[in-house]
């Protein structure tokens, strides 16, 4: 496989994007982080050049594509705080859908035909069964999930009209931080469960809200598949390899294949921090399924290998170490 040539990583200064850039560089690729820094941080761009820009800026994209002549794009630039989308839907559609369409058109005009798209598990809505397979009905019920699903559905449409080979990855609950301490979640990611629990343990907030305590689960709290961010990054690199080797189209869940409850996450954070978390029960949030766990058989078959970080304490320990490190942006 020829690994020469630039790989554009939109959102490359973000949480997942920075891990993807590190994983790409480790495999001999040349990542270029393209980011508007609205939520990302210039400090975590360490494994290649940085290009400041918005995916909605066609002229900026055209100039960069012409100058760098990348061989592929890994598209991770998106608004991703699911509950927030319920109150700010227009911004999610503008960024995630219109921005992605603009990127696809700019790629077509520059004759860039290889794309890996980072979607998400919210496309499933309330899944009919768990573990969730890629063949289950897609019934997104939040603007965030709908925006990711709409973008997914543009990919085969574009492929029918222009030269485009694509893989859409659906990460479940991305968590943790780089085990080497080189990058991790930014303060913009603090609304997710594990960063929120760590903030509560540190004393940076009054407590942790537990959204729903009477679900039909083992302990009454919601169950999620927490997949380590480094495993998500490796999945992107593997998907790129498949695209460059001739894969034409695929949609793949990215998860650990294991489910942990909110209560188990709380207990793990308390073990690792040595502190009891102040908790407050809150009503379930709109669009939150009781259980959401990935079936990862397709990922194992198409991308090869298995997730390397599946122990909950290990995942949370990497997040804790990053959050309490001087390298973290507090």
Order of alpha helices (4+ residues) and beta strands (2+ residues): beta-alpha-beta-beta-alpha-beta-alpha-alpha-alpha-beta-alpha-beta-beta-alpha-beta-beta-beta-alpha-beta-beta-alpha-beta-beta-alpha-alpha
